[in-house]
Amino acid sequence: MEKRTSVVNTIYTTSIASSSIFNIGDSVTINQKSKAIALQKQSEYLSKSDNLYFKDYDIFKRKTVWPNIPTIINHYKVHHRTDAICVHQVNLTALSLSSVFQVGSAKDIAADSRVKHFRILQED
């Protein structure tokens, strides 16, 4: 991969969280994983019985299964007219759960996000 310089004048962002990557520049490999347990409870208090653990849920134990995409080899030459990637302005609201924002190139990206969400409602 050809080395280049990334030039960004202005970036406005509100939130970057949960194994997300904000990258200015080129990368060879990006590999991020995110695990989350979300508990939404109608009561205003949490107790010890509300504790949740990754080991208790099968979704966090499973091996990642990537789509079986046939390998297609394309031979081509990319010619960059300049040695820089120039971006005037980016308005980014949020990145979350293994997402990538990049000004530049990446050879390989593997992102895995797993969320188990619970809602505990009070009985009427």
C-alpha positions as CSV (number, residue, x, y, z in Angstrom):
1,M,0.0,0.0,0.0
2,E,1.3,3.4,-1.0
3,K,2.1,5.8,1.9
4,R,0.2,9.1,1.9
5,T,-0.4,12.0,4.1
6,S,-4.0,12.8,5.3
7,V,-4.9,16.4,5.8
8,V,-8.1,17.3,7.4
9,N,-9.1,21.0,8.1
10,T,-12.0,20.5,10.5
11,I,-13.7,17.6,12.2
12,Y,-16.7,17.9,14.5
13,T,-17.8,14.9,16.4
14,T,-20.0,14.2,19.4
15,S,-19.3,10.7,20.5
16,I,-16.9,7.8,19.8
17,A,-17.3,4.7,21.9
18,S,-17.4,1.0,22.3
19,S,-14.4,-0.3,20.4
20,S,-14.7,2.2,17.6
21,I,-11.8,3.7,15.6
22,F,-11.4,7.2,14.5
23,N,-8.3,7.2,12.2
24,I,-6.7,9.8,10.1
25,G,-4.2,8.1,7.9
26,D,-3.7,4.7,6.2
27,S,-3.9,1.4,8.1
28,V,-2.9,-2.1,7.1
29,T,-5.1,-4.0,9.5
30,I,-8.1,-2.9,11.6
31,N,-9.5,-5.5,14.0
32,Q,-11.9,-4.5,16.7
33,K,-14.3,-6.4,18.9
34,S,-17.0,-5.1,21.2
35,K,-19.1,-7.0,23.8
36,A,-21.9,-5.3,25.6
37,I,-24.7,-6.2,28.0
38,A,-27.3,-3.5,28.1
39,L,-29.8,-3.4,31.0
40,Q,-32.8,-1.2,30.9
41,K,-34.8,-1.3,34.1
42,Q,-38.0,0.5,34.9
43,S,-37.0,0.9,38.5
44,E,-34.6,3.6,39.5
45,Y,-32.5,1.3,41.6
46,L,-30.1,-1.6,40.6
47,S,-29.5,-4.5,43.0
48,K,-27.0,-7.4,43.1
49,S,-29.6,-9.6,41.4
50,D,-29.3,-7.2,38.3
51,N,-25.6,-8.2,37.8
52,L,-25.2,-9.8,34.3
53,Y,-22.1,-11.6,33.1
54,F,-20.8,-12.3,29.6
55,K,-20.0,-16.0,30.5
56,D,-23.7,-16.6,31.2
57,Y,-24.8,-15.9,27.6
58,D,-24.1,-18.1,24.5
59,I,-23.8,-15.1,22.1
60,F,-20.5,-14.1,23.7
61,K,-19.0,-17.6,23.5
62,R,-19.8,-18.2,19.8
63,K,-17.0,-18.1,17.3
64,T,-17.3,-15.3,14.7
65,V,-18.7,-16.6,11.4
66,W,-17.7,-14.4,8.5
67,P,-19.7,-14.6,5.2
68,N,-18.3,-17.1,2.8
69,I,-17.4,-14.7,-0.1
70,P,-15.5,-16.3,-3.0
71,T,-12.0,-14.9,-3.5
72,I,-11.9,-12.7,-6.6
73,I,-8.5,-11.5,-7.6
74,N,-8.4,-8.3,-9.5
75,H,-5.0,-7.0,-10.7
76,Y,-5.0,-3.2,-11.0
77,K,-2.7,-0.3,-10.5
78,V,-3.8,2.7,-8.6
79,H,-2.2,6.0,-9.4
80,H,-2.6,8.8,-6.9
81,R,-2.1,12.2,-8.4
82,T,-0.9,13.6,-5.1
83,D,0.7,12.2,-2.0
84,A,-2.1,13.6,0.2
85,I,-5.7,12.9,1.0
86,C,-7.3,16.3,1.6
87,V,-10.6,16.7,3.4
88,H,-12.1,20.1,4.0
89,Q,-14.8,19.3,6.7
90,V,-16.4,16.3,8.4
91,N,-19.5,16.5,10.6
92,L,-19.7,13.2,12.4
93,T,-22.5,12.6,15.0
94,A,-21.3,9.3,16.6
95,L,-19.4,6.1,16.2
96,S,-20.3,3.1,18.3
97,L,-20.0,-0.7,18.5
98,S,-17.0,-1.6,16.4
99,S,-17.4,1.0,13.7
100,V,-14.6,2.7,11.8
101,F,-14.2,6.3,10.5
102,Q,-11.1,6.7,8.5
103,V,-9.6,9.3,6.2
104,G,-7.2,7.1,4.4
105,S,-7.0,3.5,3.2
106,A,-7.2,0.2,5.0
107,K,-6.1,-3.2,3.6
108,D,-8.1,-5.4,6.0
109,I,-11.0,-4.5,8.4
110,A,-12.6,-7.1,10.7
111,A,-15.2,-5.7,13.1
112,D,-17.2,-7.9,15.5
113,S,-19.9,-6.5,17.8
114,R,-22.2,-8.4,20.1
115,V,-24.9,-6.9,22.3
116,K,-27.3,-8.7,24.7
117,H,-30.1,-6.2,25.6
118,F,-32.4,-6.7,28.6
119,R,-35.5,-4.8,29.6
120,I,-36.8,-5.3,33.1
121,L,-40.3,-3.9,33.5
122,Q,-42.3,-3.6,36.7
123,E,-45.3,-5.8,37.1
124,D,-48.6,-3.8,37.2
